[in-house]
């Protein structure tokens, strides 16, 4: 038995996607099914999902260094670096 998935998207996105898929010889439902199958085959989203900017990269590098055994010079320096990164827009979700 088939199940129905409903997704709300804005009109412009839907129209653009319909045109794209049509140019590929697909309808949108078939394209979505293909995406779901690709997810199952990949065991996750079949393409990288990431948000990287300078602050995120610096935080990731600091985490990698720490996991490798490197230490910060002091807790104050560590907290100061974290405060600076947060002030520049880094978020926990980006880590």
Backbone as a chain_set.jsonl record, in Angstrom:
{"seq": "XXXXXXXXXXXXXXXXXXXXXXXXXXXXXXXXXXXXXXXXXXXXXXXXXXXXXXXXXXXXXXXXXXXXXXXXXXXXXXXXXXXXXXXXXXXXXXX", "coords": {"N": [[0.832, -1.168, 0.0], [0.554, 2.222, -0.795], [1.795, 5.201, 0.675], [1.053, 8.609, 1.479], [2.879, 11.614, 1.217], [2.959, 14.872, 2.344], [4.163, 18.045, 1.646], [4.864, 21.35, 2.45], [5.755, 24.01, 0.459], [7.017, 27.117, -0.84], [5.332, 28.844, -3.541], [7.004, 29.643, -5.69], [9.315, 28.021, -5.414], [8.169, 25.46, -5.758], [7.139, 25.682, -8.41], [9.536, 26.151, -9.828], [10.954, 23.8, -9.249], [9.222, 21.913, -10.396], [9.505, 22.634, -13.125], [12.249, 22.1, -13.513], [12.403, 19.305, -12.954], [10.646, 18.377, -14.904], [12.097, 19.042, -17.181], [13.97, 17.115, -17.017], [12.59, 14.913, -17.603], [10.958, 13.938, -15.63], [8.358, 13.764, -13.134], [7.448, 15.718, -10.238], [6.746, 14.082, -8.061], [7.983, 11.638, -8.71], [10.649, 12.454, -8.645], [10.928, 13.074, -5.926], [10.497, 10.532, -4.822], [12.778, 9.284, -5.869], [14.742, 10.681, -4.46], [14.179, 9.802, -1.824], [14.724, 7.053, -2.06], [17.461, 7.216, -2.671], [18.365, 8.246, -0.239], [17.878, 6.072, 1.475], [19.607, 4.18, 0.352], [22.055, 5.438, 0.792], [22.081, 5.556, 3.498], [21.458, 7.842, 4.837], [21.273, 11.396, 4.309], [21.885, 11.939, 0.915], [23.868, 13.713, 0.147], [26.299, 16.167, 1.115], [25.475, 18.097, 3.975], [26.06, 21.099, 5.157], [27.225, 23.883, 6.972], [29.538, 26.123, 6.745], [31.702, 28.488, 7.922], [34.19, 30.954, 8.647], [34.296, 31.109, 11.5], [33.086, 28.728, 12.29], [34.858, 26.846, 11.244], [37.158, 27.427, 12.736], [36.281, 26.716, 15.281], [35.788, 23.972, 14.909], [38.404, 23.134, 14.334], [39.625, 23.681, 16.793], [38.262, 21.875, 18.427], [39.099, 19.478, 17.268], [41.866, 19.652, 17.781], [41.792, 19.555, 20.583], [40.687, 17.025, 21.04], [42.778, 15.551, 20.105], [44.526, 15.778, 22.12], [45.795, 18.165, 22.567], [46.153, 21.104, 24.537], [44.496, 24.018, 25.773], [45.97, 27.164, 26.525], [45.0, 28.31, 28.861], [42.04, 28.157, 30.909], [40.732, 30.534, 30.845], [41.584, 31.641, 28.416], [40.481, 29.792, 26.645], [37.713, 30.129, 27.159], [37.494, 32.795, 26.438], [38.112, 32.674, 23.687], [35.926, 31.146, 22.862], [33.821, 32.887, 23.521], [34.411, 34.981, 21.761], [34.026, 33.696, 19.279], [31.294, 33.101, 19.422], [30.236, 35.662, 19.585], [30.84, 36.489, 17.045], [29.052, 35.082, 15.587], [29.022, 32.28, 15.529], [27.45, 29.149, 16.265], [26.171, 26.639, 18.529], [24.924, 24.637, 17.067], [26.401, 24.645, 14.78], [28.682, 23.289, 15.331]], "CA": [[0.0, 0.0, 0.0], [1.311, 3.463, -0.894], [1.494, 6.263, 1.644], [1.143, 9.955, 0.922], [3.691, 12.596, 1.936], [2.62, 16.238, 1.972], [5.201, 19.0, 2.025], [4.521, 22.721, 2.076], [6.846, 24.845, -0.044], [6.431, 28.302, -1.471], [4.924, 28.647, -4.934], [8.134, 29.791, -6.611], [10.132, 26.811, -5.32], [7.418, 24.355, -6.384], [7.114, 25.889, -9.861], [10.897, 25.962, -10.333], [11.264, 22.372, -9.164], [8.427, 21.24, -11.43], [10.142, 22.884, -14.423], [13.507, 21.364, -13.545], [12.148, 17.865, -13.066], [10.038, 18.154, -16.221], [13.173, 19.083, -18.182], [14.703, 15.859, -16.865], [11.681, 13.83, -17.944], [10.381, 13.43, -14.39], [7.434, 14.625, -12.408], [7.981, 16.004, -8.909], [6.56, 12.908, -7.198], [9.036, 10.674, -9.037], [11.917, 13.009, -8.149], [10.94, 12.908, -4.467], [10.72, 9.097, -4.569], [14.193, 9.011, -6.148], [15.493, 11.213, -3.329], [13.983, 8.918, -0.674], [15.473, 5.822, -2.331], [18.884, 7.547, -2.518], [18.611, 8.356, 1.209], [17.932, 4.726, 2.037], [20.835, 3.537, -0.13], [23.205, 6.104, 1.408], [21.986, 5.485, 4.952], [21.366, 9.223, 5.303], [21.098, 12.343, 3.208], [22.885, 11.52, -0.072], [24.776, 14.802, -0.198], [26.71, 16.816, 2.368], [24.725, 19.24, 4.483], [26.993, 21.749, 6.062], [27.322, 25.329, 7.022], [30.9, 26.394, 7.219], [32.27, 29.81, 7.754], [35.459, 31.04, 9.364], [34.161, 30.816, 12.917], [32.798, 27.303, 12.423], [36.095, 26.114, 10.968], [38.043, 27.622, 13.89], [35.754, 25.911, 16.393], [36.047, 22.562, 14.577], [39.837, 22.895, 14.496], [39.908, 23.653, 18.23], [37.744, 20.6, 18.936], [40.012, 18.434, 16.772], [43.105, 19.759, 18.56], [41.531, 19.104, 21.954], [40.526, 15.571, 21.005], [44.097, 14.98, 19.853], [45.328, 15.894, 23.329], [46.304, 19.52, 22.751], [45.477, 21.831, 25.601], [44.509, 25.464, 25.665], [46.903, 27.718, 27.498], [44.294, 28.476, 30.131], [40.589, 28.119, 30.768], [40.313, 31.888, 30.482], [41.806, 31.789, 26.974], [39.486, 28.958, 25.984], [36.418, 30.803, 27.268], [37.58, 34.024, 25.654], [37.999, 32.283, 22.283], [34.541, 30.737, 22.632], [33.001, 34.095, 23.542], [34.675, 35.696, 20.508], [33.382, 32.967, 18.183], [29.845, 33.28, 19.56], [29.951, 37.055, 19.237], [30.967, 36.609, 15.588], [27.947, 34.391, 14.95], [29.079, 30.812, 15.589], [26.427, 28.573, 17.115], [26.39, 25.245, 18.923], [24.453, 23.772, 15.974], [27.426, 24.618, 13.739], [29.805, 22.476, 15.784]], "C": [[0.887, 1.246, 0.0], [0.859, 4.459, 0.158], [1.69, 7.61, 0.957], [2.01, 10.818, 1.834], [3.262, 13.97, 1.434], [3.699, 17.164, 2.508], [4.759, 20.381, 1.569], [5.791, 23.456, 1.657], [6.223, 26.066, -0.707], [6.221, 28.054, -2.966], [6.099, 28.695, -5.905], [9.03, 28.555, -6.593], [9.446, 25.646, -6.014], [7.431, 24.481, -7.902], [8.488, 25.658, -10.48], [11.288, 24.487, -10.332], [10.495, 21.588, -10.223], [9.065, 21.409, -12.805], [11.443, 22.103, -14.562], [13.265, 19.879, -13.763], [11.529, 17.522, -14.413], [11.111, 18.143, -17.311], [14.032, 17.824, -18.139], [13.835, 14.647, -17.193], [11.01, 13.199, -16.731], [9.243, 14.32, -13.933], [7.995, 14.774, -10.989], [7.834, 14.806, -7.969], [7.645, 11.87, -7.447], [10.384, 11.153, -8.513], [12.022, 12.845, -6.633], [11.149, 11.442, -4.11], [12.182, 8.732, -4.801], [15.076, 9.508, -4.999], [15.384, 10.283, -2.124], [14.743, 7.602, -0.85], [16.968, 6.08, -2.154], [19.256, 7.69, -1.046], [18.763, 6.977, 1.835], [19.213, 4.014, 1.609], [22.073, 4.126, 0.541], [23.215, 5.949, 2.928], [21.936, 6.87, 5.576], [21.101, 10.122, 4.116], [22.216, 12.074, 2.194], [23.795, 12.637, -0.582], [25.147, 15.507, 1.096], [25.807, 18.001, 2.709], [25.638, 19.906, 5.498], [26.898, 23.258, 5.93], [28.699, 25.622, 7.587], [31.257, 27.835, 6.917], [33.527, 29.852, 8.616], [35.364, 30.66, 10.829], [33.923, 29.322, 13.141], [34.06, 26.473, 12.229], [37.046, 26.233, 12.158], [37.577, 26.775, 15.069], [36.019, 24.437, 16.133], [37.531, 22.221, 14.76], [40.21, 22.818, 15.976], [39.43, 22.346, 18.846], [38.663, 19.46, 18.52], [41.323, 18.45, 17.554], [42.912, 19.215, 19.969], [41.397, 17.589, 22.015], [41.858, 14.867, 20.765], [45.018, 15.129, 21.06], [45.93, 17.27, 23.543], [45.514, 20.201, 23.861], [45.519, 23.32, 25.288], [45.455, 25.988, 26.737], [46.258, 27.906, 28.856], [42.797, 28.379, 29.86], [40.072, 29.489, 30.358], [40.478, 32.12, 28.984], [40.766, 30.988, 26.192], [38.125, 29.653, 25.987], [36.392, 32.092, 26.454], [37.433, 33.726, 24.165], [36.571, 31.865, 21.943], [33.616, 31.949, 22.592], [33.175, 34.888, 22.243], [33.96, 35.024, 19.34], [31.871, 33.152, 18.231], [29.45, 34.698, 19.165], [30.013, 37.276, 17.729], [29.919, 35.79, 14.851], [27.999, 32.884, 14.955], [28.002, 30.324, 16.548], [26.802, 27.15, 17.467], [25.995, 24.312, 17.798], [25.505, 23.668, 14.879], [28.58, 23.719, 14.105], [29.623, 21.047, 15.379]], "O": [[1.874, 1.3, 0.734], [-0.325, 4.541, 0.484], [2.414, 7.715, -0.033], [1.895, 10.763, 3.058], [3.208, 14.2, 0.226], [4.095, 17.076, 3.671], [4.329, 20.557, 0.429], [6.769, 23.515, 2.403], [5.052, 26.051, -1.086], [6.845, 27.178, -3.565], [6.182, 27.887, -6.83], [9.461, 28.091, -7.649], [10.08, 24.921, -6.781], [7.701, 23.508, -8.605], [8.597, 25.037, -11.537], [11.877, 23.99, -11.291], [11.052, 20.703, -10.872], [9.159, 20.448, -13.568], [11.708, 21.512, -15.609], [13.857, 19.27, -14.654], [11.851, 16.489, -15.0], [11.049, 17.345, -18.245], [14.732, 17.505, -19.1], [14.277, 13.503, -17.078], [10.547, 12.06, -16.794], [9.174, 15.492, -14.302], [8.903, 14.044, -10.592], [8.726, 14.55, -7.159], [8.171, 11.285, -6.501], [11.172, 10.36, -7.998], [13.089, 12.513, -6.117], [11.904, 11.137, -3.186], [12.764, 7.966, -4.032], [16.036, 8.842, -4.611], [16.388, 10.004, -1.469], [15.337, 7.095, 0.102], [17.67, 5.264, -1.558], [20.352, 7.296, -0.647], [19.672, 6.746, 2.632], [19.836, 3.322, 2.414], [23.03, 3.406, 0.827], [24.238, 6.183, 3.572], [22.332, 7.045, 6.728], [20.744, 9.65, 3.037], [23.381, 11.99, 2.58], [24.419, 12.501, -1.634], [24.395, 15.454, 2.07], [25.433, 18.792, 1.843], [25.943, 19.348, 6.552], [26.533, 23.799, 4.886], [28.971, 25.39, 8.765], [31.122, 28.313, 5.79], [33.873, 28.855, 9.25], [36.241, 29.972, 11.353], [34.483, 28.725, 14.06], [34.301, 25.513, 12.962], [37.675, 25.249, 12.547], [38.395, 26.184, 15.774], [36.433, 23.718, 17.042], [37.872, 21.155, 15.274], [41.022, 21.979, 16.367], [40.114, 21.771, 19.693], [38.972, 18.58, 19.324], [41.834, 17.4, 17.943], [43.769, 18.497, 20.486], [41.923, 16.946, 22.923], [42.043, 13.722, 21.176], [46.158, 14.663, 21.035], [46.519, 17.526, 24.593], [44.342, 19.896, 24.083], [46.437, 23.815, 24.635], [45.703, 25.317, 27.739], [46.895, 27.688, 29.887], [42.35, 28.504, 28.719], [39.096, 29.597, 29.617], [39.614, 32.725, 28.349], [40.236, 31.465, 25.188], [37.467, 29.754, 24.951], [35.373, 32.432, 25.853], [36.718, 34.434, 23.456], [36.063, 32.188, 20.869], [32.734, 32.036, 21.738], [32.203, 35.404, 21.691], [33.357, 35.701, 18.506], [31.236, 33.341, 17.194], [28.443, 34.902, 18.488], [29.322, 38.144, 17.196], [29.889, 35.793, 13.621], [27.087, 32.25, 14.424], [27.677, 31.0, 17.524], [27.634, 26.528, 16.807], [26.653, 23.294, 17.584], [25.504, 22.699, 14.12], [29.401, 23.411, 13.241], [30.475, 20.209, 15.675]]}, "num_chains": 1, "name": "protein.A"}
